[in-house]
Amino acid sequence: MRDRFDVIVVGAGHAGCEAAYAAARLGARVGLCTLSTGTVAHMPCNPAIGGTAKGHLVREIDALGGLMGRAIDATGIQFKLLNRSRGPAVWSPRAQADKKIYGRWMRAALDGEANIEWLIGRAGGLLVAHGRVVGLTLEEGDAYRCRALVVTAGTFLNGMIHIGPEQSASGRAGEPPSHELAESLKANGFEWGRLKTGTPPRLDRHSIDFTRSVAEGRFQPERGDDPPVPFSFLSPRIERLQVECHLLHTNQRVRELVEANLHRSPLFNGQIRGIGPRYCPSLEDKIVRFADRERHQVFLEPEGLDVREIYVNGFSTSLPRDVQEALVHALPGLEDAELIRPGYAVEYDFIQPTELTRRLETKRIAGLFLAGQVNGTSGYEEAAAQGIVAGINAAHLTMGREGFEVRRDEGYVGILVDDLITKGCLEPYRMFTSRAEHRLLLRIDNADLRLTPRGRSAGLVDDERWERFRARQDRHCHNTRLLHETLVRSDSGDRVPASQLLRQPGVRLASLIGEGLVPGVSLDEAAASIDIASVETEIRYAGYIRRQQSEIERAGKEERRRIPLDFPFERVPGLSREVVQRLGQVRPDTLGQALRIPGVTPAAVAVLSAYIGRLTT
Amino acid sequence: MFAVTDTIVAVATPPGPGGIGVVRLSGPDAHAIACALIARDGGLQPRHATRATVRLGAADLARDACTAAAARSGPHLGRGATGDDAQDTVPGSSRAGTDRGAIDQVVATYFPAPHSYTGDHVVELSAHGSPIVLRLIVRAAIDGGARLAEPGEFTLRAFLNSRIDLPQAEAVGDLIAAVTPLQARVAFDQLQGTLTQAIAGIDAALFDLIARLEASVDFPDEGYHFIEPEQVGAALDDLSRRTRTLLAEARRGRLIREGFQVAIVGRPNVGKSSLFNALVGASRAIVTDVPGTTRDLVTETVDLAGLRVTLVDTAGICETQDSVEAEGVARSRGALGSADLALIVVDGSQALDESDRDLVLQIIDNTRLIVSTKLDLPAAWTSSDLGAGPIVSVSARTGEGVEELRGQILATLEVEPALADPPAITNVRHIALVERAQEALMRAREATLADGVGLPEEFVLADLQQARAALEEITGRRASDAVLAEIFSRFCIGK
């Protein structure tokens, strides 16, 4: 057996990169196994980072000391803050990336870590002894020792690509699947399932006349924010060139083509059995399910500043090539567009995340961690969030340190992990703000206030970030106090504290500052908008925030009441067999988690709660 | 199909001798244990009232032949069903022959899960209402592997098995405790699910609104409108209207469920006791013990137009130096404090006294009715002399005015007798939760109105989620063990 590593990470996608970086930063010797360094942090689908709730995840990953936020800030070509017209809890940053440059940036960041060594090859089987992971073999034959293994295989486990009737075993277009790794995992008894996801065709930008189509009103230009709002708490202003995207709509002709060819769609003719993401439907899905809608939105997004590929957002499909061509040409303005690559669907195996602990370690095999799409999630951001959790925990495991767990009320990272390990996946999991019962407290502006201290004690936040954070914390306290103490003249002529004035609708802190009414407010030049957002939100919506906090406290006792390890659920009188079986499968560590298991009723949890003290293991 | 892990047993009928006594078994071994008790090899036909004989001592012979799952290990029946002196006192127990150990003829009915009261397998043995026999049967069942049920445990299981929700479980308790037909009707209504349906209707509308708002927050740029801004206000108004309608009945409902207390106060010798007797005599007496009233006050619980009313005859409130009398006065004041209505009795045939006026002034905060007694005698004063509003004049001796007084009592409390629809909501726990939901809805409504611009959806949603959480606490979809323990401990064993 070859070199001994502390941690081996399988897969250099979004989850793998965060995991490898985190573990390396914490001092572990990391082997990063990938097919090729050319596909590091590849974006096989939408060349974008962020969006509703996903943007929250990216902010949190950054707050913890991860890579994704900085990567997109360095390579983004159009930035937009979604839900701007709504409230601060649902503002969500999103950015298009220059896809190739994004990958190169990540590669460079990992190359810059002395603790990371590249293992180029195809991951094969797990080496397990006495219920612990001891190493990894590659299909080429080499074997490596390690004390912790993080598998981030994405869509590669027994991956199968469908383009119409064409099927090929692939993890992604042009890349071989992982068969041996898939079987090695299943052989250890993990519960697994099969999912599918899809991607649209790519068009050659030179075959599209954007100017004319805009002039003729067939394309609507979409510009990003000016100035762009960065993701990372460390980023300076973004000065890079920003691109335009274009919006157009499907029409009757598109609908007719889809309907006429449904029998040739692998999604509809039974060729694909995996379950697809409900929230990211294919074109066929949309035409069929929303039959009463006359048209659907389609966005043309460049995949980079200097590349030919245009990504057709909203046009994910696995119809045969000839149908895809006809469909594209049926769209207004795209009559002569050339397809560089067709869209396709990919089916893949995943491991049920109920097999995992809150540290993303499998319950069956110590030292084996799973993160990313292999757990049934969809999205680069969801993958990266799991990657950072798994990476920290893998390193902690080898260092004998306490594990790293994020609670639901601390961040979307906590909600993601808890949902996965408690409920499992019946379909690809995507994060939404509605999954957060404490949405008002989990905002993008306070991600650092919530999580940077956690990242610091876990060892991932370096001094530079920590100093910046401390300064930010100080500014926040200072500004909050200042606003409570500074008197401002209100409309009625009274002098009231600025904080009181801020509670009136229509009054904005930025204006008060601009008018010089609150001298002494301390703002960081680059992070001014975050400073303002945090203090304004907390003052303006103090009542709501207070209510959510007291709800957390009220539920907190019950929520955090721990269930002892190996608790004998079957000995609690009054629980049905089904409930006992669910509890035994998930093995919740708190009553709160037990309550979230599907099929476990609140009444059952109430009875369980009464017996926790009484029954010994 | 649900199956819980142990089998419980208890006497389901009230304690004391009676014509029939029912022993109820619930759980996976209910059938096996029952068959063993009645020495029935072939099992019981489901839902078929079957005549049988309970035998003690032959049980262990029959058990192996029984068709249902094996019973748990327990003390063997070899030493006699109960192991105590029961064997000696049971006739025929020492005789050889087929009737050895027979203690009663019963009617056994087997309800296989899930279509039973609890949702488990249930067997009900209707025996003669002999306390000793029933006790023997229960002991035999325990020896056969069952466990004595906790208070309310059968109903708790029905709830855990989702046969009934929490208000329905509470209604079982209310129904058992009802003392007037109206109380029974209201409880039965709740058991039928009237409240559950009303809540479900509100919850469904609430959920729909929440879903639409969440969708518009989570899918901002799909180009779909899930709900127009003007519609949000209208939807919230509708929800508020529904909760208000429920709450409008709440006061009346609460009075029906809990009954109310009427304290009769006045100077000594104005005719309070005669009035008390007249009111009692005119109403149907209820012969149950009324908890919570001081024993030294004369109380009587009556059915007043379907409402459970406790009349309290007080000792008379006055200034006194006498310590015993002072004690009585203190108690009277106490009764006054806990009464829903005070009847201030003034002697109609005697001139008004300072203490009469004082009394009227003192009780001005409580709900009160001023009653002038001795109508059959010449009146010594009129209502304008007292200057405290309308009075009701009665003669306890002739009965004149008593009927009108009863009507006035109901009218003052705004509890109209038996209207067509009984109030859907009667329980303080439910009322408090609906009020909490109502407050959250009002906050949400204000949030959408603020200056025409309105607060962003996530704040409206925060309040809507709170409203929903309150409703879920009513039905028990969200339940804390403290609440459940409290509810079910109020039941008796066997319910």
Interface residues (C-beta under 8 A of the other chain):
Chain A: T52 A53 L82 N83 R86 G87 P88 A89 V90 H296 Q297 F432 T433 S434 E437 R439 L440 P505 G506 Y541 Y544 R547 Q548 E551 E558 E570 R571 V572 P573 G574 L575 S576 R577 E578 V580 T601 P602 A603 A604 V605 A606 V607 S609 A610
Chain B: F2 A3 V4 T5 D6 L156 R157 F159 L160 N161 S162 E214 V217 D218 F219 P220 D221 E222 G223 A450 D451 V453 L455 P456 E457 E458 F459 L461 A462 Q465 Q466 G476 R477 R478 A479 S480 D481 V483 L484 A485
